[in-house]
Amino acid sequence: MEWHLRDRSAAKDLSAAAATGPSFLQRDHLMAAVAKREIGETNQAIAMIATTVDGRLHREAMSRTLTTFVRRHDELRCWYQVDDGAPTRYLIPDKAIEFTAAAIGPSGDHDQLRQYVSSRIDSEAVFDHLPGYAFGAIDAGDTFSFYFVADHSHTDGVSQALALDEILEIYRHELHGGELELLPAGNYVDYVADEINRAGQVRIDDPLLDDWRRILKTHKGKIPRFPLDLGLRDGETMATAVAEQLVINGSQADRLDERLRSMNHSGSLQGCTFAALAAAENVLTGNENFFTTTILAIRSTEHLGTQGWLCNFAPIAFPVNHGDKFDDLVRIATVATRKAREIGTVPVHAALAYLAAEGSIDLESGSPQMVSFFDLRRLPRADDPAKKAALILPGRGRTRNANMWINRGDFGIRLLYQFPDNDTARKNTAEYFSIFSDFLRGFADGDDRTVRRGLAE
């Protein structure tokens, strides 16, 4: 099953240029997509969520659901046009949105289904397509699988998770009635306008820029990279491969949480995770100054349920000394993650503009190494079986990094990472994440091991 706008052409004719253009992150994405298109490459910067839902699929109820869902979110009623390097946001009136179901026949085997979804991504999840995303389902009779895939200009990982929650709640309301409780969904365009305004208020003497400067000075102005060889020449990128693993299971993660609680707020789950990443790096390389970037969800009360790209990037950096006890490193990393939250109140593009202009950072080497950490238990109705079963999948393109998505849920802690598709990167990332996992398992089991190069004891 697919869902499409009833009259896409009429909806596009009703669209009008918005006074507020794309956000900083959206602009970067749009420029990269245009550049790839100009050299004949397909932009694969998308985000996708998929799950299995118990019960028979009611197609018309889902059509009404998706209509209601998209009408609530201005970003999902937008498309973009880029002329001479200048992007424009076009916004469609909510009443022009109406989705209808279309049956397309049997899904075929796994490979056929994957090729079919991939073709939809390439043709529909595109910034200048209306809409720039696709809804679909595989009807299995007593259950159905549902997916939502969007061009990254319209979404981020948290928005994908919130979208699934909202779609399922509206769908069940369509079927059974009752009270419908949805998170507030303020306009994304207002969020962007506020971000642009805040960026304009950043000054060169902002104390939080000094935090950036201190970190960059330690690392000679270089942006963070994966600490091990990824089998690339200088400046080279390569098609990505993806790996996923369960780092620790649910009972181990619960014990880890309990141990963190015993530290009286000096240790956090996020801090523990970054401490394990830093410890693995130190064991393998001896590096005593950990540095990466992380994604921070930036959502006010008004925008808790808003669809869009509502996040910022911030640095996480801290020292790792030979002979440190891992418990002490957790405390140090926790301080650093809390500092990153403070630094992240400054729009990263405003910070980088000042830092690049004064020579504090070298931005010529492309995108930095990135780590996303998210506790899925914080999402609304997180115990819903369909939401527990959901998979959030990033796009696949070319990379010179090994970006990571680390999620905590009832399953425990799960890691998904991308890396350049070659044997060196495959071997070195596997070794790194094996040691990372070992530190988290040890902490959960009550160990207080020493961090030492070549040895995790």
C-alpha positions in Angstrom: 0.0 0.0 0.0 1.0 3.6 -0.7 -0.5 6.9 0.3 -0.3 9.9 -2.0 -1.8 13.4 -2.1 -5.2 13.3 -3.9 -4.3 16.2 -6.1 -0.6 16.9 -5.9 -0.6 19.4 -8.8 -3.4 21.5 -7.3 -1.6 21.5 -3.9 1.6 22.7 -5.4 -0.3 25.4 -7.3 -1.6 26.7 -4.0 1.8 26.8 -2.4 3.4 30.2 -1.7 7.0 31.3 -0.8 7.3 31.7 2.9 8.9 34.7 4.5 11.2 32.5 6.5 13.5 30.3 4.5 15.3 27.1 5.6 17.2 26.7 8.8 21.0 26.5 8.9 21.0 22.7 8.8 18.4 22.6 6.1 20.4 25.1 4.0 23.5 22.9 4.3 21.5 19.8 3.3 19.9 21.6 0.3 23.2 22.8 -1.0 24.7 19.4 -0.6 21.8 17.8 -2.4 22.0 20.2 -5.3 25.8 19.7 -5.6 25.3 15.9 -5.8 22.5 16.3 -8.4 24.8 18.4 -10.5 27.4 15.6 -10.8 24.8 12.9 -11.3 24.7 11.4 -7.8 21.6 10.6 -5.8 21.2 12.4 -2.5 20.6 9.7 0.1 20.4 12.0 3.2 17.0 10.7 4.4 15.6 9.4 7.6 13.2 6.5 7.9 11.1 4.8 10.5 9.4 1.4 10.2 7.4 -0.9 12.5 4.9 -3.7 12.7 1.4 -3.0 14.0 -1.0 -5.6 15.3 -4.5 -5.7 13.7 -5.9 -5.5 10.2 -5.0 -2.4 8.2 -7.9 -0.1 7.7 -6.9 1.8 4.6 -9.4 4.7 4.7 -8.7 5.2 8.4 -5.0 5.5 7.7 -5.8 7.9 4.8 -7.7 10.2 7.2 -4.9 9.7 9.8 -2.1 10.8 7.4 -4.2 13.8 6.3 -4.7 14.9 9.9 -1.0 14.3 10.7 0.4 16.3 7.8 -2.1 19.2 8.2 -0.9 19.6 11.8 2.8 20.2 10.7 3.8 23.1 8.6 7.2 21.6 7.7 5.5 18.6 6.1 3.5 21.0 3.9 6.7 22.5 2.6 8.9 21.9 -0.4 12.1 23.7 -1.5 13.5 25.2 -4.6 17.1 26.2 -5.1 17.9 28.8 -7.8 21.5 30.1 -8.2 22.4 28.9 -4.8 19.4 30.5 -3.1 16.9 28.2 -1.4 13.3 29.1 -1.1 10.7 27.5 1.2 7.3 27.0 -0.3 4.4 26.4 2.1 1.1 24.7 1.2 -2.2 25.5 3.0 -3.4 22.8 5.3 -6.7 22.4 3.5 -4.9 21.5 0.3 -3.7 18.3 2.0 -5.6 15.1 1.6 -4.1 11.6 1.3 -5.6 8.6 -0.5 -4.6 5.0 -0.5 -3.3 3.1 -3.5 -2.9 -0.7 -3.6 0.2 -1.7 -5.7 0.0 -5.5 -5.5 2.1 -8.1 -3.7 5.3 -7.0 -2.0 7.4 -9.8 -3.4 10.4 -11.3 -1.6 12.8 -9.3 0.6 15.1 -8.1 -2.2 12.1 -7.0 -4.3 10.6 -5.1 -1.4 13.9 -3.4 -0.6 14.3 -2.4 -4.2 10.8 -1.1 -4.3 11.2 1.0 -1.1 14.5 2.3 -2.4 12.9 3.4 -5.7 10.3 5.4 -3.7 13.1 7.0 -1.6 14.9 8.1 -4.8 11.8 9.5 -6.5 9.7 10.9 -3.5 12.0 11.6 -0.5 13.5 14.5 -2.3 13.6 18.2 -1.2 11.9 19.6 -4.3 9.3 16.9 -4.6 5.8 17.4 -3.1 5.6 15.9 -0.6 9.3 15.2 0.1 8.5 11.9 1.8 6.6 8.7 1.4 4.1 6.7 3.5 3.6 3.0 2.9 2.5 -0.3 4.4 2.8 -4.0 3.8 -0.6 -5.6 4.6 -0.1 -9.1 6.1 -3.8 -9.6 7.1 -3.7 -9.8 11.0 -0.8 -7.3 11.1 0.8 -4.7 8.9 4.2 -3.1 8.5 4.2 0.7 8.2 7.0 3.0 7.1 7.6 6.7 6.8 10.7 7.9 4.9 11.5 11.6 4.4 14.2 13.7 2.9 16.3 15.0 5.8 15.2 18.6 5.1 11.9 17.7 6.7 12.9 15.7 9.7 15.5 14.4 12.2 15.6 11.2 14.3 13.5 12.5 17.2 10.9 13.8 14.7 10.7 10.4 13.1 10.0 8.7 16.5 7.4 11.4 17.3 5.8 11.0 13.9 5.2 7.3 14.5 3.7 8.0 17.9 1.3 10.6 16.5 0.3 8.6 13.5 -0.5 5.6 15.6 -2.5 7.6 18.1 -4.5 9.4 15.4 -5.1 6.1 13.6 -6.4 4.3 16.7 -8.6 7.3 17.4 -10.0 7.0 13.9 -10.8 3.3 14.6 -12.0 3.5 18.2 -12.7 7.1 19.1 -12.0 8.3 22.6 -9.8 11.0 23.8 -6.9 12.0 21.6 -3.8 13.4 23.4 -1.1 14.7 21.2 2.0 16.8 22.0 1.9 20.5 21.1 3.1 21.1 17.6 4.1 24.7 17.2 5.1 25.9 13.7 8.5 24.8 12.6 8.8 28.0 10.6 8.6 29.9 13.9 11.3 27.7 15.3 13.6 28.5 12.4 12.9 32.3 12.7 13.8 32.1 16.3 17.0 30.2 15.6 18.0 32.7 13.0 17.3 35.5 15.5 19.3 33.8 18.2 22.2 33.3 15.8 22.2 37.0 15.0 22.6 37.8 18.7 25.7 35.8 19.3 28.8 37.9 19.9 32.5 37.1 19.5 33.1 37.5 23.3 30.3 35.0 24.2 31.7 32.8 27.1 30.4 29.7 25.3 32.6 30.5 22.3 35.5 30.5 24.7 34.6 26.9 25.5 34.7 26.1 21.8 38.1 27.8 21.6 39.5 25.9 24.6 38.5 22.6 23.0 39.8 23.5 19.6 43.1 24.8 20.9 43.7 21.4 22.5 43.1 19.7 19.2 45.0 22.3 17.0 41.8 23.5 15.4 41.0 20.2 13.8 37.5 18.8 13.7 37.0 15.4 15.3 37.5 12.2 13.4 37.2 8.5 14.2 40.4 7.6 16.1 41.4 4.6 14.0 42.3 4.1 10.3 39.3 3.8 8.1 41.1 2.8 5.0 40.9 6.1 3.2 43.5 8.5 1.7 43.5 12.1 2.9 40.3 13.8 1.9 38.8 10.6 0.4 35.2 9.6 1.0 33.6 6.2 0.3 30.2 4.6 0.1 28.9 3.7 3.6 28.3 0.3 5.1 26.1 -0.1 8.2 26.4 -2.3 11.2 24.2 -2.7 14.2 24.7 -4.5 17.5 23.1 -4.9 20.9 25.8 -3.5 23.3 24.2 -4.6 26.5 20.8 -6.2 27.1 17.9 -4.9 29.1 18.9 -6.4 32.5 22.5 -5.3 32.1 21.3 -1.8 31.2 19.0 -1.7 34.2 22.0 -2.6 36.5 24.0 0.1 34.8 21.3 2.7 35.5 21.2 1.5 39.1 25.0 2.0 39.5 24.7 5.5 38.0 22.0 6.4 40.5 24.3 5.3 43.3 26.8 8.0 42.1 24.5 10.8 43.4 24.1 12.7 40.1 27.8 12.7 39.4 27.3 10.1 36.7 24.7 10.1 33.9 23.8 7.5 31.3 25.0 9.8 28.5 28.3 10.5 30.4 28.8 6.8 30.9 28.3 6.1 27.2 30.8 8.8 26.2 33.3 7.6 28.9 33.2 4.1 27.3 33.9 5.6 23.8 36.8 7.6 25.2 38.2 4.6 27.1 38.1 2.4 24.0 40.0 5.1 22.1 42.6 5.4 24.9 43.1 1.6 25.0 43.7 1.4 21.3 45.6 4.6 20.6 46.8 6.1 23.9 45.0 9.4 23.1 44.5 11.3 26.3 42.1 14.0 24.9 38.8 12.7 23.7 36.9 14.9 21.3 33.7 14.3 19.3 30.5 16.2 18.3 27.0 15.2 19.5 23.5 16.0 18.4 21.2 17.8 20.9 17.5 18.0 20.5 16.4 21.6 20.9 12.6 21.6 21.7 10.7 24.2 23.7 7.4 23.2 25.4 5.6 24.7 22.4 7.5 22.5 20.0 7.6 19.2 21.8 5.7 17.4 19.0 6.8 19.6 16.0 8.0 17.9 12.9 11.2 19.3 11.5 15.0 19.4 12.0 15.0 20.6 15.6 18.5 20.0 16.8 22.0 21.5 17.2 25.5 20.2 17.3 27.9 20.7 20.2 31.4 19.4 21.1 32.1 16.9 23.8 35.7 16.9 25.0 37.5 15.7 28.1 40.9 14.3 29.3 41.5 10.6 29.6 44.6 9.8 31.7 46.5 6.5 31.8 45.5 4.7 35.0 42.2 6.4 35.4 39.5 4.3 37.1 36.5 4.0 34.7 34.2 5.3 37.5 36.2 8.5 37.6 36.1 8.8 33.8 32.3 8.5 34.0 32.2 11.5 36.3 34.5 13.5 34.1 32.5 12.6 30.9 29.3 13.5 32.7 30.6 17.0 33.4 31.6 17.3 29.7 28.1 16.2 28.4 26.4 18.7 30.7 28.8 21.4 29.4 27.9 20.4 25.8 24.3 21.1 26.6 25.3 24.6 27.6 27.4 25.1 24.5 24.5 23.8 22.4 22.4 26.8 23.4 24.5 28.8 20.8 23.5 27.9 17.2 26.4 26.0 15.9 26.5 27.8 12.6 26.9 31.2 14.4 29.7 29.7 16.6 31.6 28.2 13.6 31.3 31.4 11.6 33.2 33.4 14.3 35.7 30.5 15.0 36.5 30.0 11.3 36.9 33.8 10.6 39.5 34.1 13.4 41.3 30.9 12.4 40.4 28.8 15.5 38.9 26.0 13.4 39.7 24.3 10.1 36.5 23.5 8.3 38.1 22.5 5.0 38.1 18.8 5.9 34.3 18.3 5.7 31.8 17.0 8.3 33.1 16.0 11.7 32.7 12.7 13.5 29.3 12.6 15.1 27.7 10.6 18.0 24.0 10.6 18.6 22.8 9.3 22.0 19.0 9.1 22.8 17.0 7.5 25.5 13.9 6.2 23.8 12.2 5.7 27.1 11.7 9.4 27.2 9.3 9.3 24.2 5.5 9.4 24.8 3.9 6.0 25.2 7.2 4.3 24.9 5.8 1.0 26.1 3.5 0.7 23.0 4.6 -2.6 21.3 4.5 -1.0 17.8 6.8 1.7 19.1 9.1 -0.7 20.8 9.4 -2.6 17.6 10.2 0.5 15.5 13.5 0.9 13.7 14.9 4.4 12.8 17.2 4.2 9.9 19.6 6.9 8.6 20.3 7.5 5.0 23.3 6.0 3.2 25.7 8.1 1.1 29.5 8.6 1.2 31.5 9.2 4.4 35.0 9.6 5.8 33.7 9.0 9.4 32.2 6.3 11.5 29.1 8.1 12.8 27.2 6.5 15.6 23.6 6.3 16.8 23.4 4.9 20.3 19.9 4.3 21.8 18.7 3.2 25.2 15.4 1.3 25.4 13.8 -1.6 27.2 16.0 -3.8 25.0 19.1 -2.3 26.6 21.6 -0.2 24.7 21.8 -0.6 20.9 24.4 0.8 18.6 24.1 1.5 14.9 27.1 2.9 13.0 28.1 3.7 9.5 31.6 3.4 8.2 33.4 3.5 4.8 32.8 0.2 3.0 36.2 -1.4 3.1 38.0 -4.1 5.1 40.2 -1.8 7.1 37.3 0.3 8.4 35.2 -2.9 9.0 38.0 -4.4 11.1 38.9 -1.3 13.1 35.4 -0.2 13.9 34.5 -3.7 15.1 37.5 -3.8 17.4 36.8 -0.3 18.7 33.1 -1.1 19.5 34.0 -4.4 21.0 36.1 -2.6 23.6 33.4 0.1 24.0 30.9 -2.6 24.7 33.2 -4.3 27.2 33.5 -1.2 29.3 29.8 -0.7 29.5 29.2 -4.4 30.4 31.9 -4.2 33.0 30.4 -1.1 34.6 27.0 -2.7 34.6 28.5 -5.8 36.4 30.1 -3.6 39.1 33.7 -3.5 37.9 35.8 -0.5 38.4 38.5 -1.2 35.9 41.5 0.8 35.0 41.8 2.6 31.6 45.2 1.8 30.1 46.6 1.7 26.6 46.5 -1.8 25.2 44.8 -3.2 28.2 41.2 -3.0 29.7 41.6 -4.6 33.0 
